[in-house]
Amino acid sequence: MNELPEKTCSIERLVTIPEDVAKVLDGKKMATRRNGVYAYPDEIMVLNGKEFKIDKLYQQTLGEMTDEHAAQEGYANMDEYKQSILALHPKMPWIPKMTVWVHEFSPVTE
């Protein structure tokens, strides 16, 4: 496995938008894409007292994303995901070659 870069932010900042937190808690969101590394595999993210383990961390370009990836993010399809991202970052252009870090996670079960 390639050496992972230093974190650019902390795991507490990985999922912060209330709608996204609700999607994670409801089991509808199982991944978050960020420009940097916010968490490493096996780290634990806590949302509203519930724990989620980071399962995978890898890079992907926006152009490689599919409707299946959008579903992991809690959206119906890529168009819905893209519109949501551009609404959050109004000055950011959608650049298919832009690389992001994918953080996949799952609930920690007792």
Secondary structure, DSSP 4 states (H G I P E B T S, - for coil): -PPPPPPSS-GGGSS-SHHHHHHHHTT---EEEESS----TT-EEEETTEEEEEEEEEEEEGGG--HHHHHHTT-SSHHHHHHHHHHHSTT----TT-EEEEEEEEEPP-
